[in-house]
Amino acid sequence: MTAPSQPERSRSLLADAWRRLKRNRLAVAGLVFIGLVAVAGYGAPIWARLVTHFDPDHDAPEYLKYQAPGVRAPAKVFPTYDGDDAAFDVIDLDGDGFLTCRRVPTPNVLPVGFKQLEDLSPVLYREALARWEALDQRLGVKRLVSIAVGRLECPELEIGATIAAFLENLVTSYDKARGTDTPVPGVVARDGYVTWAEFPHDDGALPEELRGYGLAGPDAFRALDLDGDNVLTLPELTERARYFAYQSLGPDGLSFERFVVDHDRDRDLRIARGEFPGAPELHTMAFGSDAAGRDVLTRLLYGARLSISVGLLATLVSLLIGVTWGAIAGYAGGRTDEIMMRIVDTLYGLPFMFLVILLMVMFGKNVVVLFIALGAVQWLSMARVVRGQVMSLKHQEFVEAARAIGASNRAIIFRHLVRNVVGPVVVYSTLLVPAVIMEEAFLSFLGLLGDEISWGKMISEALEIWQNNPGAYPWLIIFPGAALALTLFAMNFFGDGTRDAIDVKQ
């Protein structure tokens, strides 16, 4: 006697669609790639701090501009240190065992808000100023505040920063001849490195502020020539410069404030050997640098965030408008449907990209306007799709049953009809996202996003460079172009797979 067979467990339409989607390898690969791009984009600040160590926007030194992939440089925004205290003797120029700093008071400091109070109410300002003077006479608060907000001076670190800048830009400043030729005044023939013939032979050839630190002459040349090939290259000079580069990028430019705050543990404004973190580490620009010396990989990560956000949010705007419009038109029928769809036909006849540009010019160049503008012109096809689906469903038995129990038209549209057109809406949405991303790239290419970082803007900047130097710096266009192309491919593969999975006739 055979045991009765177990009944097969039923699956929902969503579970069944997911099962079919998983069988489509291209669709799954596309979904995984989209997820990675989203993680990279939305986690860009984290990756910039922990992985690349570069900021996407700040201008870098001259020597870092147009560097090929793989160049190494110190990070000014998220610096890290190697922990080797042997570098302490290099930066301790006076040999006293401390890197000594001091606060230079800022005179005539007033509490926050006093200037605004003077504009709003001169009477209250004079009264507040009198109380401030009285408080200073009793407690001497003026001097305390002026010291607290004063400028930090670190003579050894400041001299070190000057030396670091000299070394980092030595090739730019002294590369005047090719090979071992002696430089000719007024003639520049660069070859990308500095030979002994080009190197300053004595202190007289250096700027005055750099004299006396052993930066000229044969001993200095040999110390900088790490590989002993008798030429000084950018990697060698960058490696030496890091022993002097302790300034970080702050709100007011390069400063030593962060270095001192982070490592002066006893708060005496002196960095002792035991508090010293070592020399700044060099970090690799895996995708090279751009015209401003910024890390291309970091900018790609931030550009991914904008592209994904625009694609998803603009599509969401399109869904909200298109589904609502199409569902109401399809259910109402008659004259209402005629008027609403004629409006759609009229808008179809207008150049949608012109409308987007017009909206952004009228309401400003920012991402929020971009979301609304792209969504506001992409809902037309969605409205037609939903209208057709609703017209085919509104005479079904479940709609008649809803009317019979007294459901309102609003409830029938949004609780019954819209729920039953989710399949086509999802499919169309997955295909709409890559189209919106392409349009965002085009708008960025036209310069309509202001200072926002996007892949389209990066491609536009690279093409502008190519117009002046055809074929130069190819990584500037290859990496953002490849990122955009792969993302669009992935989204189209996922969209096609979703369509096949939801369509039960496949």
C-alpha positions in Angstrom: 0.0 0.0 0.0 1.5 3.3 -1.1 1.5 6.3 1.2 -0.6 9.2 0.0 1.4 11.8 -1.7 1.8 15.2 0.0 -0.1 18.0 -1.6 2.1 20.6 -3.2 2.3 23.8 -1.3 0.7 26.7 -3.0 2.8 29.8 -3.8 1.7 33.4 -4.1 2.1 35.2 -7.4 5.0 37.2 -5.9 6.8 34.0 -4.7 6.3 32.4 -8.1 7.6 35.5 -9.9 10.7 35.5 -7.6 11.3 31.8 -8.3 11.2 32.5 -12.1 13.4 35.6 -11.7 16.1 33.6 -9.9 16.4 31.3 -12.9 17.4 34.2 -15.1 21.1 34.6 -14.4 21.5 37.9 -16.3 18.6 39.4 -14.3 20.1 38.2 -11.0 23.6 39.5 -12.0 22.0 42.8 -12.8 20.2 43.0 -9.5 23.4 42.2 -7.6 25.3 44.9 -9.6 22.6 47.5 -8.9 22.8 46.6 -5.2 26.6 47.0 -5.2 26.3 50.4 -6.9 23.7 51.5 -4.4 25.9 50.4 -1.5 28.9 52.2 -3.1 26.9 55.4 -3.6 25.0 55.7 -0.4 28.1 54.7 1.6 30.4 57.0 -0.3 31.3 59.2 2.8 32.2 56.0 4.7 34.3 54.6 1.8 36.0 58.0 1.3 37.0 58.0 5.0 38.0 54.3 5.4 39.0 53.1 1.9 40.1 55.9 -0.5 40.9 58.5 2.2 40.3 61.3 -0.3 37.6 64.0 -0.4 35.7 64.3 -3.7 35.7 68.1 -3.9 38.8 69.8 -2.6 41.5 71.1 -4.9 44.8 69.2 -4.7 48.3 70.4 -5.2 49.5 71.2 -8.7 51.7 68.0 -8.8 48.6 65.8 -8.4 46.7 67.0 -11.5 46.2 64.5 -14.3 48.0 61.7 -12.6 47.5 58.2 -14.0 45.9 55.4 -12.1 48.1 54.0 -9.3 49.7 57.3 -8.2 50.2 57.6 -4.4 49.6 60.8 -2.4 49.1 61.9 1.2 45.5 62.4 2.2 44.7 66.0 3.4 41.1 65.3 4.5 41.3 61.8 6.1 45.0 61.4 6.9 46.5 58.3 8.4 49.9 57.7 9.9 52.4 54.9 9.8 53.3 54.8 13.6 57.0 55.0 13.0 58.5 57.5 15.5 61.7 57.7 13.5 60.1 60.4 11.4 60.0 62.6 14.6 63.7 63.5 14.2 63.0 64.7 10.7 60.3 67.1 11.6 61.8 68.2 14.9 63.9 70.8 13.2 65.3 72.4 16.4 66.1 69.0 18.1 64.4 69.9 21.4 62.3 66.7 21.5 59.0 68.5 21.0 56.9 70.0 18.2 55.9 73.1 20.0 52.8 75.2 19.1 51.2 78.3 20.6 48.0 80.1 20.3 48.1 83.6 18.8 45.3 85.7 20.3 42.7 87.2 18.0 42.1 90.8 19.2 38.7 92.4 19.8 36.7 89.1 19.9 33.0 89.4 20.6 30.6 86.6 21.6 28.6 85.0 18.8 25.5 87.0 17.8 26.8 90.4 18.8 27.2 91.6 15.2 23.7 90.4 14.3 22.3 92.1 17.5 23.9 95.4 16.4 22.0 95.3 13.1 18.7 94.3 14.7 18.6 96.5 17.8 21.4 99.0 18.5 20.0 99.7 22.0 20.2 96.1 23.1 23.6 95.8 21.4 25.0 98.7 23.5 23.6 97.3 26.7 25.0 93.8 25.9 28.4 95.4 25.1 28.4 97.2 28.4 27.8 94.0 30.3 30.5 92.2 28.3 33.0 95.0 29.2 32.0 94.7 32.9 32.4 90.9 32.8 35.8 91.4 31.3 36.9 93.7 34.1 35.9 91.2 36.7 37.1 87.9 35.1 39.3 88.9 32.2 37.2 86.9 29.7 38.3 88.8 26.7 41.8 87.4 26.8 40.5 83.9 27.5 38.2 84.1 24.5 40.8 85.7 22.2 43.2 82.9 23.0 40.6 80.1 22.6 39.6 81.3 19.2 43.1 82.4 18.2 45.2 81.0 15.4 47.4 78.0 16.1 51.1 78.6 15.2 53.4 75.6 15.0 56.8 76.9 13.6 58.3 73.4 12.9 55.1 72.1 11.3 54.8 75.3 9.2 58.4 75.0 8.0 57.8 71.3 7.3 54.7 72.2 5.2 56.8 74.6 3.2 59.4 71.9 2.6 56.8 69.3 1.7 55.3 71.7 -0.9 58.7 72.3 -2.3 59.4 68.6 -2.7 56.0 67.7 -4.1 56.3 70.5 -6.7 60.0 70.1 -7.4 59.4 68.4 -10.7 57.0 71.1 -11.8 59.4 73.8 -10.7 62.8 72.5 -11.9 62.1 70.2 -14.8 63.4 72.5 -17.6 65.4 70.2 -19.9 65.3 66.8 -21.4 67.6 64.0 -20.3 70.9 65.2 -18.8 71.0 68.5 -20.8 71.7 71.6 -18.9 68.7 73.9 -18.7 68.8 77.0 -20.9 67.3 80.2 -19.5 63.9 80.9 -21.1 63.6 77.4 -22.7 61.4 74.7 -21.1 61.6 71.1 -22.4 60.0 68.9 -19.8 60.6 65.1 -19.5 58.8 64.4 -16.2 61.8 64.1 -13.9 64.7 66.1 -12.5 68.4 65.4 -13.1 71.4 66.7 -11.3 71.8 69.3 -14.0 68.3 70.7 -13.2 68.5 70.3 -9.4 69.5 73.3 -7.3 73.2 73.0 -6.6 73.3 75.3 -3.6 71.1 77.3 -1.3 71.4 80.4 -3.5 69.2 78.6 -6.1 66.4 78.1 -3.5 63.7 80.4 -2.3 64.9 82.3 0.8 62.5 80.6 3.2 64.0 77.2 2.3 67.6 78.0 2.8 69.6 76.3 5.5 67.6 73.0 5.6 69.9 70.9 3.4 67.5 70.9 0.4 70.2 71.7 -2.2 73.5 70.2 -3.3 74.7 66.7 -4.0 73.9 65.3 -0.6 70.3 66.4 -0.9 70.0 65.0 -4.4 71.3 61.6 -3.3 69.0 61.5 -0.3 66.0 62.2 -2.5 67.1 59.7 -5.2 65.6 56.6 -3.5 66.4 54.1 -6.3 69.8 55.5 -7.1 69.1 56.0 -10.9 70.4 59.7 -10.8 66.9 61.1 -11.6 64.2 62.4 -9.2 60.7 61.2 -10.1 57.4 62.2 -8.6 56.9 59.0 -6.6 60.4 59.4 -5.0 59.7 63.1 -4.1 56.2 62.3 -2.8 57.7 59.6 -0.5 60.2 62.0 1.0 57.7 64.9 1.2 55.4 62.9 3.4 57.8 63.2 6.4 57.0 66.9 6.4 53.3 67.0 5.5 51.3 67.1 8.7 48.8 69.7 7.7 45.1 68.7 7.2 42.4 70.3 5.2 40.1 72.2 7.5 37.2 74.7 7.0 39.7 77.5 6.5 42.1 75.6 4.3 45.2 73.7 5.3 46.0 73.9 9.0 47.7 72.0 11.8 44.7 72.2 14.2 43.5 68.7 13.6 46.9 67.2 13.9 47.6 68.9 17.3 44.1 68.2 18.6 44.2 64.5 17.7 47.7 63.8 19.1 48.4 66.3 21.9 47.1 64.0 24.6 48.2 66.1 27.6 46.9 69.4 25.9 50.1 71.4 26.5 50.4 72.4 22.8 53.5 70.2 22.4 53.8 67.0 20.5 56.4 64.8 22.3 57.9 61.7 20.8 55.5 59.5 22.7 52.5 61.3 21.3 53.9 61.4 17.7 51.9 59.2 15.3 54.6 58.8 12.7 54.7 60.1 9.1 51.6 60.5 7.0 50.9 57.5 4.9 50.5 57.6 1.1 47.2 56.4 -0.3 46.7 55.0 -3.8 44.5 56.8 -6.3 43.4 53.6 -8.0 41.6 55.4 -10.8 44.0 58.3 -11.1 43.3 62.0 -10.6 41.4 64.6 -12.6 42.2 68.2 -13.8 41.9 69.5 -10.2 44.0 66.6 -8.7 40.9 65.0 -7.1 40.6 61.2 -6.7 38.5 59.8 -9.6 37.4 56.7 -7.6 36.1 58.8 -4.8 34.1 61.0 -7.2 32.8 57.9 -8.9 31.4 56.7 -5.6 29.7 60.0 -4.9 28.4 60.1 -8.5 26.8 56.7 -8.0 24.7 58.1 -5.2 23.3 60.8 -7.3 22.6 58.6 -10.3 20.8 55.9 -8.2 18.9 58.6 -6.3 17.7 60.3 -9.4 16.7 57.1 -11.1 14.7 55.9 -8.1 13.1 59.1 -6.9 12.3 60.4 -10.3 10.7 57.1 -11.1 8.7 57.3 -7.8 7.4 60.8 -8.9 6.5 59.3 -12.2 4.6 56.5 -10.5 2.7 58.7 -8.2 1.5 61.0 -11.0 1.1 58.4 -13.8 -0.7 55.7 -11.8 -3.1 58.2 -10.3 -3.8 59.9 -13.6 -4.2 56.7 -15.6 -6.3 54.9 -13.0 -8.8 57.8 -12.7 -9.0 58.3 -16.4 -9.5 54.5 -17.1 -12.1 54.1 -14.4 -14.1 57.3 -15.1 -14.3 56.8 -18.8 -16.4 59.0 -21.0 -15.8 62.7 -21.1 -13.4 62.7 -18.2 -11.3 60.1 -19.8 -11.4 62.0 -23.1 -10.2 65.3 -21.5 -7.5 63.7 -19.4 -6.0 61.6 -22.2 -6.1 64.6 -24.6 -3.9 66.4 -22.1 -1.5 63.5 -22.1 -1.5 63.5 -25.9 -0.7 67.3 -25.9 2.1 66.8 -23.5 3.5 64.0 -25.6 3.8 66.4 -28.5 6.2 68.7 -26.5 9.9 68.1 -26.3 10.2 66.6 -22.8 13.9 67.4 -22.4 13.1 71.0 -23.2 10.5 71.0 -20.4 13.0 69.6 -18.0 15.6 72.2 -18.9 13.0 74.9 -18.6 11.9 73.7 -15.1 15.5 73.6 -13.9 16.2 77.1 -15.2 13.0 78.5 -13.6 13.4 76.8 -10.2 17.1 76.5 -9.8 19.9 74.0 -10.4 19.5 71.5 -7.6 18.8 67.8 -7.2 15.3 68.2 -5.8 14.2 70.1 -8.8 15.8 67.5 -11.0 13.8 64.7 -9.3 10.6 66.6 -9.8 11.4 67.7 -13.3 12.3 64.2 -14.6 9.4 62.6 -12.9 7.0 65.2 -14.1 7.8 64.4 -17.8 8.1 60.6 -17.5 4.6 59.8 -16.2 2.8 60.0 -19.5 3.6 56.5 -20.7 2.9 55.2 -17.2 -0.6 56.9 -17.3 -1.4 55.1 -20.6 -0.2 51.7 -19.3 -2.3 52.0 -16.2 -5.4 53.4 -18.0 -5.4 50.4 -20.4 -5.1 47.9 -17.5 -7.9 49.6 -15.5 -10.2 49.8 -18.5 -9.9 46.0 -18.9 -10.5 45.3 -15.2 -13.2 47.7 -14.2 -16.0 45.5 -15.5 -14.7 42.4 -13.7 -16.8 40.6 -11.1 -14.6 41.8 -8.1 -15.3 45.4 -9.1 -19.0 44.8 -9.4 -18.9 43.1 -6.0 -17.1 46.1 -4.5 -19.8 48.4 -5.9 -22.6 46.2 -4.5 -21.3 46.4 -1.0 -21.2 50.2 -1.3 -17.5 50.9 -1.8 -16.7 54.4 -3.0 -15.1 55.1 -6.3 -11.9 56.1 -4.6 -11.8 52.8 -2.7 -12.5 50.8 -5.9 -9.7 52.6 -7.8 -6.9 52.5 -5.2 -7.8 49.4 -3.2 -9.0 47.1 -5.9 -8.0 48.2 -9.4 -4.5 49.7 -8.7 -3.6 46.6 -6.7 -4.3 44.5 -9.8 -2.1 46.5 -12.1 1.0 46.2 -9.9 2.6 43.7 -12.3 2.8 45.9 -15.4 3.6 49.0 -13.2 6.6 47.2 -11.7 7.9 46.0 -15.0 7.6 49.5 -16.5 9.3 51.0 -13.5 12.3 48.8 -13.8 12.7 49.8 -17.4 12.1 53.5 -16.6 14.9 53.8 -14.0 17.8 53.4 -16.6 16.1 55.8 -18.9 15.9 58.4 -16.1 19.6 57.8 -15.2 20.6 58.4 -18.9 18.6 61.6 -18.9 20.3 62.8 -15.7 23.7 62.1 -17.3 22.7 64.1 -20.3 21.6 67.1 -18.1 24.8 66.8 -16.1 26.7 66.8 -19.4 25.0 70.1 -20.2 26.1 71.5 -16.9 22.6 71.9 -15.4 23.3 70.3 -12.0 25.7 73.0 -10.7 28.4 71.6 -8.4 26.7 68.2 -7.9 29.0 65.2 -8.6 27.6 62.9 -11.2 28.9 60.5 -13.8 27.5 62.6 -16.6 29.4 65.7 -15.3 32.6 63.7 -15.1 32.2 62.5 -18.7 31.5 66.1 -19.8 34.6 67.4 -18.1 36.7 64.6 -19.7 35.3 65.4 -23.1 36.1 69.0 -22.7 39.7 68.0 -22.0 39.8 65.7 -25.0 38.7 68.6 -27.2 42.0 70.4 -26.4 44.2 67.3 -26.1 42.7 64.4 -28.1 43.4 61.0 -26.5 44.9 62.6 -23.4 44.2 61.2 -19.9 41.9 58.4 -21.1 41.1 57.2 -17.6 39.0 60.4 -17.0 36.4 59.2 -19.5 36.9 55.4 -19.3 35.9 54.9 -15.7 32.8 57.1 -15.4 31.7 55.9 -18.9 32.1 52.3 -17.9 30.3 52.8 -14.6 27.4 54.4 -16.4 27.2 51.8 -19.2 27.4 48.8 -16.8 24.7 50.3 -14.5 22.4 50.9 -17.4 23.0 47.3 -18.7 22.4 45.9 -15.3 19.1 47.8 -14.9 17.9 46.7 -18.3 18.8 43.1 -17.6 16.9 43.2 -14.3 14.0 45.0 -16.0 13.7 42.4 -18.7 14.0 39.6 -16.2 11.3 41.1 -14.0 9.0 41.4 -17.1 9.5 37.8 -17.9 9.0 36.7 -14.3 5.8 38.6 -13.8 4.3 37.7 -17.2 2.7 34.3 -16.5 2.4 33.7 -20.3 6.2 33.4 -20.6 
